Every structure is written in C-alpha cells, then in structure tokens.
Amino acid sequence: QVQLVESGGGSVQAGGSLRLSCTVSGLPFADYAMNWIRQAPGKEREGVSCISRSGTTTLYGDPVKGRFTISRDNAKNTLYLQMNDLKPEDTAVYYCAAERECGDGMDDWGKGTLVTISS
C-alpha cells in the first residue's frame, strides 16, 4: 500500500533550523509532484511548498519564502524540507502529500511530524 512517512520534526528555538524528510513507498514517486503542508494548533491546513515531478519547479507560500527550501531525491523516493530562520509561527504539524501536478489536489498523505519553535 501507499506510505508516506515524515521524519525530522522536533523542538528548536527561534532562529534555528530543521530538515524534514518524507520517505515514500507504494507509488511511483517520480510521477508525482510532492507537497509540504502544515497545520498549526487551532488553524486550517496551509500549503507550505510544492515541487514538480522532476524537481525543476518549486512553489512556496508567502510566509516561508526565503527561509524554507523544498527538494527531492527521486532515486531515494524521498522529499525534503530545509527550514531555516524558524519562527514561533512555524509551529505546526507538517505533512507531506503527493499529487499528479502542483495544484491538482492531493492523492495521498503522510501522518505528519510535529515542529515546535520556542521564542
């Protein structure tokens, strides 16, 4: 079956960095655009970033532009999110999700990893 497993979450102070990973199995990874989506406590889910199937196109939400970098390794079926200059408002559960093209709608989701940023 399809599995998306996030890792790398944790607690850091504001200004710090974290690198999230998402390992995917059960679907042809290179045939899917991949996303990071987050949900903060009491808030709706928010798209963080999307990367095209080849990795040549990346999209970012305004709150993370210039601080977060999405990447993928199709040989390892793995998606990454490098998060720098973290802020308390970045605190959320971060999910990876797969879709055919950025903006098409998610087909599969991971269970999420918690990121907590203290001031």
HELIX and SHEET records of a PDB file:
HELIX    1   1 PHE A   29  ASP A   31  5                                   3    
HELIX    2   2 ASP A   62  VAL A   64  5                                   3    
HELIX    3   3 PRO A   88  ASP A   90  5                                   3    
SHEET    1   A 4 GLN A   3  SER A   7  0                                        
SHEET    2   A 4 LEU A  18  SER A  25 -1                                        
SHEET    3   A 4 THR A  78  MET A  83 -1                                        
SHEET    4   A 4 PHE A  68  ASP A  73 -1                                        
SHEET    1   B 6 GLY A  10  GLN A  13  0                                        
SHEET    2   B 6 THR A 113  SER A 118  1                                        
SHEET    3   B 6 ALA A  92  GLU A  99 -1                                        
SHEET    4   B 6 ALA A  33  GLN A  39 -1                                        
SHEET    5   B 6 ARG A  45  ILE A  51 -1                                        
SHEET    6   B 6 THR A  58  TYR A  60 -1                                        
SHEET    1   C 4 GLY A  10  GLN A  13  0                                        
SHEET    2   C 4 THR A 113  SER A 118  1                                        
SHEET    3   C 4 ALA A  92  GLU A  99 -1                                        
SHEET    4   C 4 ASP A 108  TRP A 109 -1                                        
END                                                                             
